[in-house]
Amino acid sequence: MIVLVKLVLAHLVGDFLLQPRSWVLHKEEKKAGSWKLYVHACIHAALVFLLFRDSTTWPLALAVGLSHLVTDTIRVYFQKEKTRTAWFLADQGIHLLVIVVLWWYWTAMPDVVPFLTSPRFILYVTALYFLTQPMAIIVATVMRPWAERIPQENDHSLENAGKYIGVLERLFVFGFIIANHWEAVGFLLAAKSVFRFGNLRQSNERKLTEYVLIGTLLSFGAAILSAAIVNESMSE
């Protein structure tokens, strides 16, 4: 596990601490002609080598540096202003995936494959996925008849903000219950109520208050039920 931790630490330091904003802009402007693109990849390789302090780890360091160079090069060529966020997330996801693959290969851990196919892992993945996109669609569908009756002329909310808030709160509730911290669920509900109270009070709209309350209870209820099913399955 310490190998994985060191690889992740090297990535975080190289991508965030040792990469100024000016470097990012230079890479986006010059693309493959940017010398900072190659220095950035070398920094990642050097960090891996320094953290392990073992000359035999040079293939691992080289693999990290080359994968970083290839991924960042692809990103600067295909990234557009509208897709900047998507490419940032994809870029980080690819880097972390490469790190996990290199960790698994370097430490020769055959137990990883049985874990990924174990009932426990599949159960967690199913529950977590259900609480994201499927549950977001379910909530939106159930709430649609009421949503059409809520005034929209003064709606200045961010696009899809409610969807992402719902997904995050369900994941938080699920994690709190799995960790057996029910008090944190109450804290989260109270915090959301505080933030929502001002908007609801200012709107002076009973329909909006009821709409938000129904959506919140649906969201929390789904997360609680999912976590309860997982916990019950794990105890069998």
C-alpha positions in Angstrom: 0.0 0.0 0.0 2.9 2.4 0.7 3.9 2.1 -3.0 0.4 3.4 -4.0 0.6 6.2 -1.4 4.0 7.4 -2.7 2.8 7.4 -6.3 -0.3 9.4 -5.4 1.8 11.8 -3.3 4.2 12.3 -6.3 1.3 13.0 -8.5 -0.3 15.6 -6.2 3.0 17.4 -5.6 3.9 17.4 -9.3 0.5 18.4 -10.7 -0.5 21.0 -8.1 2.4 22.2 -6.0 5.1 22.3 -8.6 3.0 23.3 -11.6 2.3 27.1 -11.6 -0.6 28.5 -13.5 1.8 30.1 -16.0 3.0 26.6 -16.9 -0.5 25.4 -17.6 -1.2 28.4 -19.9 2.1 28.0 -21.6 1.3 24.3 -22.4 -2.1 25.2 -23.7 -0.7 27.9 -26.0 2.5 26.2 -27.3 1.1 22.6 -27.0 3.8 20.1 -28.0 6.2 23.0 -28.6 6.1 24.0 -24.9 9.3 23.1 -23.1 7.4 23.3 -19.9 5.3 20.3 -20.9 8.5 18.1 -21.0 9.9 19.6 -17.8 6.6 18.9 -16.1 6.7 15.2 -17.1 10.4 15.0 -16.0 9.4 16.5 -12.6 6.8 13.7 -12.1 9.4 11.1 -13.0 12.0 12.7 -10.6 9.5 12.8 -7.8 8.8 9.1 -8.0 12.5 8.4 -8.1 13.2 10.6 -5.1 10.3 9.2 -3.0 11.4 5.6 -3.5 15.2 6.3 -3.3 15.9 3.1 -5.1 17.8 2.9 -8.4 15.8 -0.2 -9.4 12.6 1.9 -9.5 13.7 3.8 -12.6 11.3 1.9 -14.9 8.4 2.9 -12.6 9.5 6.6 -12.6 10.0 6.5 -16.4 6.5 5.0 -16.9 4.9 7.7 -14.7 6.8 10.5 -16.6 5.9 9.2 -20.1 2.3 8.6 -19.2 2.0 12.1 -17.9 3.6 13.5 -21.1 1.2 11.6 -23.3 -1.9 12.4 -21.3 -1.1 16.1 -21.0 -0.2 16.4 -24.7 -3.6 14.8 -25.7 -5.4 17.2 -23.3 -3.8 20.4 -24.7 -4.7 19.4 -28.3 -8.3 18.4 -27.7 -9.3 20.7 -24.8 -11.6 23.6 -25.7 -12.8 26.4 -23.4 -16.2 24.8 -23.0 -14.7 21.4 -22.2 -12.0 22.6 -19.9 -13.6 21.2 -16.7 -14.4 17.8 -18.4 -10.9 17.5 -19.7 -9.4 18.4 -16.3 -11.4 15.7 -14.6 -10.6 13.2 -17.4 -6.9 14.1 -17.2 -6.8 13.5 -13.4 -8.8 10.3 -13.8 -6.4 8.9 -16.3 -3.4 9.8 -14.2 -4.9 8.1 -11.2 -5.8 5.0 -13.3 -2.2 4.8 -14.6 -1.0 5.0 -11.0 -3.2 2.2 -9.9 -2.2 0.0 -12.8 1.5 0.7 -12.2 1.1 0.0 -8.5 -0.7 -3.3 -9.2 1.9 -4.4 -11.7 4.9 -3.2 -9.7 3.8 -4.9 -6.5 2.4 -8.0 -8.3 -0.7 -8.1 -6.2 -3.0 -10.9 -7.6 -5.5 -10.2 -4.8 -6.7 -7.1 -6.6 -8.6 -9.0 -9.2 -10.5 -11.2 -6.8 -11.4 -8.1 -4.8 -12.8 -6.4 -7.9 -15.0 -9.4 -8.6 -16.0 -10.0 -5.0 -19.7 -9.6 -3.9 -18.7 -6.9 -1.4 -17.1 -4.7 -4.1 -19.9 -5.3 -6.6 -22.5 -4.4 -3.9 -20.8 -1.1 -3.1 -20.4 -0.1 -6.7 -24.0 -0.9 -7.4 -25.2 1.1 -4.4 -23.0 4.1 -5.2 -24.0 4.2 -8.9 -27.6 3.9 -8.0 -27.3 7.0 -5.8 -25.8 9.1 -8.6 -27.3 9.2 -12.1 -30.2 6.7 -11.6 -31.5 8.3 -8.4 -31.1 11.8 -9.9 -33.3 10.7 -12.8 -35.8 9.1 -10.4 -36.0 12.2 -8.2 -36.4 14.5 -11.2 -39.1 12.3 -12.7 -41.1 12.1 -9.4 -40.7 15.8 -8.8 -41.6 16.9 -12.4 -45.4 17.5 -11.8 -44.6 19.8 -8.9 -41.6 21.4 -10.6 -43.9 22.6 -13.4 -46.0 24.5 -10.7 -43.0 26.3 -9.2 -42.5 29.9 -10.5 -39.3 30.1 -12.6 -39.1 33.8 -13.4 -36.8 34.6 -10.5 -34.8 31.4 -10.7 -31.1 32.5 -10.8 -29.6 29.1 -9.8 -26.6 27.5 -11.5 -27.3 25.1 -14.3 -27.7 21.5 -13.0 -26.6 22.7 -9.5 -29.6 21.0 -7.8 -28.7 17.7 -9.5 -25.1 17.7 -8.3 -26.1 18.8 -4.8 -28.5 15.9 -4.6 -25.9 13.4 -5.8 -23.3 14.7 -3.3 -25.7 14.7 -0.3 -26.7 11.1 -1.1 -23.1 10.0 -1.3 -22.3 11.8 2.0 -25.3 10.2 3.7 -24.4 6.8 2.4 -20.8 7.1 3.5 -21.8 8.4 7.0 -24.1 5.5 7.6 -21.7 2.9 6.3 -19.1 4.4 8.7 -21.8 4.2 11.5 -21.9 8.0 12.0 -25.6 8.7 12.0 -25.0 12.0 13.9 -23.2 13.3 10.8 -26.4 12.7 8.8 -28.3 14.9 11.2 -25.6 17.5 10.9 -25.8 17.5 7.1 -29.5 17.8 7.1 -29.3 20.7 9.6 -26.6 22.4 7.5 -28.7 22.2 4.4 -31.8 23.5 6.2 -29.8 26.5 7.4 -28.6 27.4 3.9 -32.1 26.8 2.4 -34.0 28.7 5.1 -32.9 32.1 3.9 -34.0 31.4 0.3 -37.3 29.9 1.3 -38.1 32.7 3.8 -37.3 35.4 1.2 -39.3 33.7 -1.5 -42.4 33.5 0.8 -43.5 30.6 -1.4 -45.1 27.7 0.3 -45.0 25.6 -2.8 -41.3 26.0 -3.1 -40.8 25.0 0.5 -42.8 21.9 0.1 -41.0 21.1 -3.1 -37.6 21.4 -1.5 -38.7 19.3 1.5 -40.1 16.5 -0.6 -36.9 16.4 -2.8 -34.7 16.4 0.3 -36.6 13.6 2.0 -36.6 11.5 -1.2 -32.8 12.0 -1.6 -32.0 11.2 2.1 -34.4 8.3 2.2 -32.8 6.7 -0.9 -29.3 7.0 0.6 -30.4 5.7 4.0 -32.2 2.7 2.5 -29.2 1.9 0.2 -26.8 2.0 3.1 -29.1 -0.1 5.3 -29.3 -2.7 2.5 -25.5 -2.8 2.1 -24.9 -3.1 5.9 -27.5 -5.8 6.2 -26.0 -7.7 3.3 -22.5 -7.4 4.8 -23.6 -8.8 8.1 -25.0 -12.0 6.6 
